[in-house]
């Protein structure tokens, strides 16, 4: 790609973003990174009644947690003058026209058309209103809403995911761009900003395909070349239900609070519904090398939240110490405890699980065992320091030879005595971390 892409993610700050929103944000971000482009975070906050600073701040926190770093941040509420100028240009060209129907009247029209087995398309009755008629409405205190007049024709484009795609705009109603109160709906601010910000690629869910045909005409009406479009499949639950903001348990904020790794959330949200297996990744750069828009399937992406638990564990199992050192220190783990991390990461489901193993390694607790005789017999066979990863094998071989025991009958009582747990990380790695003095004290306590 010769041209460096400029992409955007434009959430409405009217709620928390969920894993489906993360899918769109990540496809955009990874595409920009892959090609050395720019990712723009643009808040669609023109709905003043529902948009809040708190939700905008939460979106920024969620994206940062994922590792998505915007090269530019914009707020549509600060750019209204641009939309006013675009609306004027459309009015002057005769492409934006005033309408006065109420919602009840429009619904009645739709039902009549459906009853006749016709598509429920707006009938453009407002185009027949005379200047005198507009004056009468104004005299009655009625304010119009405004529709964009579509050129009824087939609009085609080469979609970055779906290939050759086309929509006949004769099958669509002229879209409402401006409400009667003067506020803007999504379409005009979005296209105006895409032009002004030099957006080259619009990557979004396939539920926007029809909108694309409308927006291509709007780009052209405003004298701009349309960007490239790519429409990815949407995440659906195993039941077939789509994701929405009401599914709070799948919001990024909730997933973060529940201890999921951002890399696991990113990998699952991106790789499901593609030609790739869902596998753990260490970073977004790792994920970027695995996925391209052409890898996205045309079929729905079945997202099973239960998969996230297993993927989270598999992610922890491969994360380098540098990726977790700061968070481990919050749990009380020493900042130089790389050997500890390498010893325990293969047994973790959540990072917080490392806390219990740090307490095993560094704490002063003693434990009981289910075979006090074996534990007592083992004490004389405890090797002298220094210890390494071969010490556990030497120790258990000596104890096994002296006791005649092997397998679970040998290892289980010693594990209980040293860790107080039925299972866990390999003791060949834990033993040197615990140290001889502490191991001896625990064996003596468990032998009584």
Secondary structure, 3 states (H helix, E strand, C coil): CCCCCEEEECCCCCCCCEHHHHHHHHHHHHHHHHCCCEEEEEECCCCCCCCCHHHHHHHHHHHHHHCCCCCEEEEHHHCHHHHHHHHHHHHHCCCEEEECCCHHHHHHHHHHHHHCCCCCCCCCHHHHCCHHHHHHHHHCCCCCEEEECCCCCEEEEEECCCEEEEEEHHHCCCCEEECCCCCECHHHHHHHHHHHCCCCEEEEEHHHHHHHHHHHHHHHHCCCCCCEEEEECCEEECCCCECCCCCHHHEHHHHHHCCCCHHHHHHHHHHCCECCCCCCCCCHHHHHCCCCHHHECCCCEEECCHHHHHHHHHHHHHCCHHHHHHHHHHCCCCCCCHHHHHHHHHHCCCHHHHHHHHHHHHCCCCCCCCCHHHHHHHHHHCCCCCCCCCHHHHHHHHHHHHHCCCCHHHHHHHHHHHHCCCCCCCHHHHHHHHCHHHHHHHHHHHCC
